Amino acid sequence: MGVVIQIGQLLLSLSILIILHELGHFILARVFHTRVEKFYLFFDPWFSLFKLKRGDTEYGIGWLPLGGYVKISGMIDESMDREQMKQPPQPWEFRSKPTGQRLLIMLGGVLVNLILGFIIYSAVLYTWGEKFLPNKNLTDGIWCVDSIAMDAGFRTGDKIISINGVEPQRYEDIYREVIFGGTVKVIRDNKTDSFTIPGDFIGKLVEESNVMLFYPRVPFIIREVPDTSVNSGAGLEPKDQVIRVNRVPIRFYDEYLTIVDTLEPGPIAVDVMRDGKPLSLSLTLTPKKKLEVLTLIPSFEELDKLGLYKMETRTFSFARAIPAGFKLAGDRLGFYIKQFKLIFDFNRCLQGSWRIRHHRRALPERMGVAVVLGNNGFSVAHPGLHECASYSGARWRSCNVPAIRNRNAAQAIR
């Protein structure tokens, strides 16, 4: 039953989009006194499920749910009516109209889709507002999750001031700007520094699939201790936060990754915070320098609740939602347009040794991952250098570890 409902919802949403798109062609055709012979939702080869004639136009619903169409006199469209074109042009026909009017009629559907996008953004802001992590609230800087970020010049703890002269207001803005390369200005070790992203950065980024470059620095929180772990029964519990290793204080998981490389395999002293109280445990570090535990990567909302990073929530009245929605939609549209520069940047293609067809496909997928993890707040486990994974929606890699290629590999104890 659930599948039937989902299919029905899909058809309904597509129907609305199709009707609105075709309505754009229909309205502009009527504005310019061009006859519209048919206005159909879905295609109607041989027969239609419903039809109604009003004036010169037949309105109907076809049986083939692959789109819809408007049949405009004097125009070859989805109906493929070529016989009409053999007759002398009539004043009400599309082919008799000036070039500007014909262009507007043809673009009518696209214009409606564009306007609809602006309206949807405004409606979303009015209904739910927006919640995001401001870049200025990353007081401890970023965590370079993947070696590609390190190769580009970023370092864990960097506080990003600007990318190519653009100051990122939100955390996700970092991703939107970094793909265009240029000069990055950061605060590193309490000093202002800058570097230029290498020309082969995009090539490396596209050669991988669904790579997360960086994330806010997060604490080392235990998600699960598998039964097969050497530390099963050692006293670790889910939600324990590691705060010290061999008496060395630890605030972030990346600090643990650095410290554990300096330790010898065998017993180590680990202090954790449990229910607000510190607790000392004796754990075992394997010869591969692993604790064999699953680590929790908190979502932005969880980081907010932990008091590590403060998210910002904005609400909009109806009057404020309209211009804010149009601005947001315009920013998104501008971002998509800027990506065309990358698609046709042949010099960068050659430097990165990658093909345009790969670039065009992979770039939105990569950004999509960034937005999903940033906005939807999935709790994931980091399959980094020392621990094992429980989520493979994005491939997380330490700087000197081969990429995890599939879910089965990611689930294995590492």
C-alpha positions in Angstrom: 0.0 0.0 0.0 2.9 2.3 0.8 4.3 1.8 -2.7 1.0 2.7 -4.3 0.8 5.9 -2.2 4.3 6.9 -3.2 3.5 6.3 -6.9 0.4 8.4 -6.5 2.3 11.2 -4.8 4.9 11.1 -7.6 2.3 11.3 -10.3 0.5 14.1 -8.5 3.6 16.2 -8.1 4.7 15.6 -11.7 1.2 16.5 -12.8 1.3 19.8 -11.0 4.7 20.6 -12.5 3.6 19.6 -16.0 0.4 21.6 -15.9 2.2 24.7 -14.7 4.9 24.3 -17.3 2.4 23.9 -20.1 0.3 26.7 -18.6 3.2 29.1 -19.3 3.1 28.2 -23.0 -0.7 28.5 -23.0 -0.9 31.9 -21.3 1.7 33.6 -23.6 0.1 32.0 -26.6 -3.2 33.5 -25.6 -1.6 36.9 -24.8 -0.3 37.1 -28.3 -3.6 35.9 -29.8 -2.3 32.6 -30.9 -4.8 29.7 -31.1 -4.2 26.8 -28.8 -5.9 23.7 -30.1 -5.1 21.3 -27.2 -4.0 21.5 -23.6 -3.3 18.0 -22.3 -1.9 16.5 -19.1 -0.1 13.3 -20.2 -0.1 12.1 -23.8 -3.1 10.8 -25.6 -2.1 8.6 -28.5 -5.3 6.9 -30.0 -7.5 8.0 -27.1 -7.8 10.2 -24.0 -9.2 9.5 -20.6 -11.0 12.8 -20.4 -11.5 15.8 -22.7 -13.6 18.9 -22.8 -13.9 21.5 -25.6 -14.0 25.2 -24.6 -13.8 27.7 -27.4 -11.0 26.8 -29.7 -9.2 24.7 -27.1 -9.7 21.1 -26.2 -8.7 20.3 -22.6 -7.9 16.7 -21.6 -6.1 14.0 -19.8 -4.1 11.4 -21.7 -3.4 7.9 -20.6 0.4 7.9 -21.1 2.0 9.6 -18.1 5.2 10.7 -19.7 4.5 14.5 -19.7 2.0 16.8 -21.3 1.7 19.3 -24.1 -0.2 22.2 -25.6 -0.9 22.0 -29.3 -0.4 25.5 -30.8 -1.7 26.3 -34.3 1.1 26.7 -36.8 3.7 25.0 -34.7 5.2 21.4 -34.9 5.2 20.1 -31.4 4.6 16.8 -29.5 1.5 16.2 -31.7 3.8 16.0 -34.8 0.9 17.5 -36.9 2.7 18.3 -40.2 -0.4 18.5 -42.4 -1.3 21.9 -40.9 2.1 23.3 -42.0 1.2 22.6 -45.7 -1.6 25.1 -45.6 -1.1 28.9 -46.0 -0.2 30.7 -42.7 -3.1 32.2 -40.8 -3.1 35.3 -38.5 -3.8 33.2 -35.4 -1.0 30.7 -36.1 2.3 30.6 -34.3 4.3 30.8 -37.5 2.6 34.1 -38.4 3.8 35.9 -35.2 6.9 38.1 -34.9 10.1 36.5 -33.8 10.0 38.0 -30.3 6.5 36.7 -29.7 7.4 33.2 -30.9 10.4 33.2 -28.7 8.4 34.2 -25.6 5.8 31.5 -26.4 8.5 28.9 -26.6 10.1 30.0 -23.4 6.8 30.3 -21.5 7.1 27.0 -19.7 10.7 27.7 -18.6 9.7 31.1 -17.3 6.9 29.6 -15.2 9.3 26.9 -13.9 11.7 29.7 -12.9 9.0 31.8 -11.2 7.8 28.6 -9.4 11.2 28.0 -8.0 11.3 31.5 -6.6 7.8 31.0 -5.1 8.8 27.6 -3.6 11.9 29.1 -1.9 9.8 31.9 -0.5 7.2 29.5 0.8 9.8 27.3 2.4 11.3 30.3 4.3 7.9 31.5 5.4 6.8 28.0 6.6 10.0 26.6 8.1 12.5 29.5 8.1 16.1 28.5 7.8 18.6 26.9 10.2 22.3 26.9 9.4 25.7 26.8 11.0 27.4 30.2 10.5 31.0 30.1 9.5 31.9 32.6 12.2 30.7 30.1 14.8 33.4 27.6 13.8 35.6 29.0 16.5 37.9 25.9 16.5 38.2 25.8 12.7 37.6 23.0 10.3 38.5 19.3 10.4 40.3 18.2 7.2 38.6 14.8 6.7 40.1 13.9 3.3 43.7 14.1 2.0 42.4 16.1 -1.0 41.6 19.0 1.4 45.2 18.8 2.8 46.7 18.7 -0.7 44.7 21.8 -1.6 46.4 23.7 1.3 43.8 23.4 4.1 44.8 22.3 7.5 42.8 21.1 10.5 42.0 24.0 12.7 41.9 26.6 9.9 39.4 29.3 10.4 38.4 30.3 6.9 38.1 34.1 6.3 37.5 34.2 2.6 37.8 32.2 -0.6 38.7 34.1 -3.7 37.7 37.3 -1.9 34.2 35.9 -0.9 33.6 35.6 2.8 31.5 32.5 3.5 28.6 33.3 5.7 27.5 29.7 6.2 29.5 26.5 6.6 28.0 25.1 3.3 29.2 28.3 1.6 32.8 27.0 2.0 32.0 24.1 -0.3 30.2 26.3 -2.8 33.2 28.6 -3.1 36.1 26.2 -2.8 35.2 24.3 -6.0 36.0 27.5 -8.0 39.5 27.6 -6.7 41.5 30.8 -6.2 43.1 32.3 -3.1 42.0 31.2 0.4 42.6 33.4 3.4 42.6 31.6 6.8 43.5 32.1 10.5 46.1 29.4 11.3 47.9 29.1 14.6 46.4 32.6 15.6 48.0 34.1 12.5 46.5 35.3 9.2 47.7 33.1 6.3 46.8 32.6 2.7 47.3 30.0 0.0 46.2 29.3 -3.6 44.2 26.2 -4.4 46.2 24.2 -6.9 44.9 24.0 -10.5 44.5 20.2 -10.3 42.2 20.4 -7.3 39.0 20.0 -9.2 40.5 17.1 -11.1 41.3 15.3 -7.9 37.9 16.1 -6.5 36.1 14.6 -9.5 38.2 11.5 -9.7 36.8 10.5 -6.3 33.1 10.0 -5.7 31.2 11.5 -2.8 34.2 12.7 -0.9 33.7 14.9 2.2 36.6 17.3 2.3 36.0 18.7 5.8 33.6 18.9 8.7 33.4 20.9 11.9 35.8 19.6 14.5 33.9 17.1 16.6 34.7 15.3 19.9 35.6 11.6 20.1 32.3 10.0 21.1 31.8 6.3 21.3 28.9 5.0 19.2 29.3 1.3 19.7 31.8 -1.3 21.0 31.4 -4.4 18.8 31.4 -7.8 20.5 34.5 -8.7 18.5 36.5 -5.7 19.7 39.5 -6.2 21.9 37.9 -3.6 24.2 34.6 -5.4 24.5 34.0 -5.7 28.2 36.5 -3.0 29.1 33.8 -0.7 30.4 33.3 1.6 27.3 29.6 2.5 26.7 27.8 4.3 23.9 27.8 8.1 24.2 31.1 8.0 26.2 33.2 11.0 25.3 37.0 10.5 25.3 38.6 13.4 27.1 42.1 12.1 27.8 44.5 9.5 26.5 47.5 8.6 28.7 46.8 11.9 30.6 46.9 14.0 27.4 43.8 16.1 27.1 41.6 15.6 24.0 38.9 17.9 22.8 38.5 16.7 19.3 38.6 13.4 17.4 41.3 14.7 15.1 43.5 15.3 18.2 43.1 11.6 19.1 44.1 10.6 15.6 47.3 12.6 16.0 48.1 11.4 19.6 47.4 7.7 19.0 50.1 7.6 16.3 52.7 8.3 18.9 51.6 5.5 21.3 52.9 1.9 21.5 50.4 -0.9 21.1 49.1 -2.4 24.4 47.4 -1.0 27.5 46.5 2.7 27.5 44.8 4.9 30.0 41.7 6.5 28.7 39.4 9.0 30.5 35.9 9.4 29.3 33.0 11.7 30.3 29.8 9.8 31.1 26.6 11.5 32.2 28.6 14.6 33.1 31.1 12.7 35.3 34.7 11.7 34.4 35.6 8.0 34.4 39.0 6.3 34.0 39.3 3.1 32.0 42.1 0.9 30.9 41.8 0.0 27.2 43.9 -1.9 24.7 45.5 -0.5 21.6 45.9 -3.1 18.9 49.2 -3.6 16.9 47.4 -1.6 14.1 46.9 1.2 16.7 43.1 0.8 16.8 40.6 0.7 19.7 38.2 -1.2 17.5 35.2 0.9 18.3 32.6 2.7 16.3 32.8 6.5 16.6 29.9 8.9 16.4 30.0 12.0 14.2 27.3 14.3 15.6 25.0 16.1 13.2 24.9 19.9 13.3 21.8 19.8 15.5 23.6 17.5 17.9 26.7 19.6 17.9 24.4 22.5 18.8 22.8 20.6 21.7 26.3 19.6 22.9 27.2 23.3 23.0 30.1 22.9 20.6 28.7 25.0 17.8 25.8 27.4 17.8 23.4 27.2 14.9 21.4 30.2 13.7 17.7 30.1 13.1 15.9 32.7 11.1 12.1 33.1 10.8 10.4 35.1 8.1 7.1 36.9 8.0 5.1 36.7 4.7 6.4 40.1 3.6 10.0 39.3 4.4 9.8 35.7 3.0 9.1 36.9 -0.5 12.3 39.0 -1.1 14.4 36.5 1.0 13.1 33.6 -1.1 13.8 35.4 -4.3 17.3 36.3 -3.1 18.0 32.7 -2.1 16.7 31.3 -5.4 18.8 33.9 -7.2 21.9 32.9 -5.3 21.3 29.2 -6.1 20.8 30.0 -9.8 23.9 32.1 -9.9 25.9 29.2 -8.3 24.6 26.8 -11.0 25.5 29.2 -13.7 29.0 29.7 -12.3 29.5 25.9 -12.6 29.4 26.2 -16.4 32.7 28.0 -16.2 34.2 24.8 -14.7 32.5 22.6 -17.3 34.2 24.5 -20.1 37.5 25.3 -18.4 39.7 23.2 -20.6 42.9 24.3 -19.0 41.8 22.9 -15.7 40.5 19.8 -17.4 44.0 19.2 -18.7 45.7 19.9 -15.4 43.4 17.6 -13.5 43.5 14.8 -16.2 39.8 14.4 -16.3 37.0 14.6 -18.8 34.3 17.2 -19.1 31.6 14.5 -19.1 32.8 13.2 -15.7 33.0 16.7 -14.3 29.4 17.5 -15.4 28.1 14.4 -13.7 30.1 14.3 -10.5 30.1 17.9 -9.3 26.4 18.1 -8.3 26.6 14.7 -6.6 29.5 15.9 -4.5 27.8 19.1 -3.5 24.7 17.2 -2.7 26.6 15.1 -0.1 27.9 18.2 1.5 24.4 19.7 1.8 22.8 16.4 3.0 25.3 16.0 5.8 25.2 19.7 6.6 21.5 20.3 6.7 19.7 17.1 7.3 21.8 16.1 10.2 22.5 12.4 9.8 24.5 10.9 12.6 27.4 9.1 10.9 30.4 7.1 12.0 33.8 8.0 10.8 35.7 5.2 9.1 39.0 6.9 9.6 42.5 5.8 10.4 41.9 4.1 13.7 38.3 3.0 13.9 35.6 1.3 11.9 32.7 2.7 9.9 28.9 2.4 10.3 27.9 4.7 7.5 29.0 4.7 3.8 26.9 7.5 2.4 30.1 9.5 1.9 33.6 8.1 1.8 35.6 9.5 4.7 39.3 9.1 4.5 42.3 10.0 6.7 45.2 11.7 5.0 47.2 8.5 4.7 44.5 5.8 4.3 43.2 4.4 1.0 39.6 5.3 0.2 36.8 3.0 1.4 35.3 1.7 -1.9 32.0 0.1 -0.8 29.7 -0.4 2.0 30.9 -3.9 2.9 34.4 -2.7 3.3 33.2 0.3 5.3 31.4 -2.0 7.7 34.5 -4.1 8.5 36.4 -3.6 11.7 39.5 -1.6 10.8 
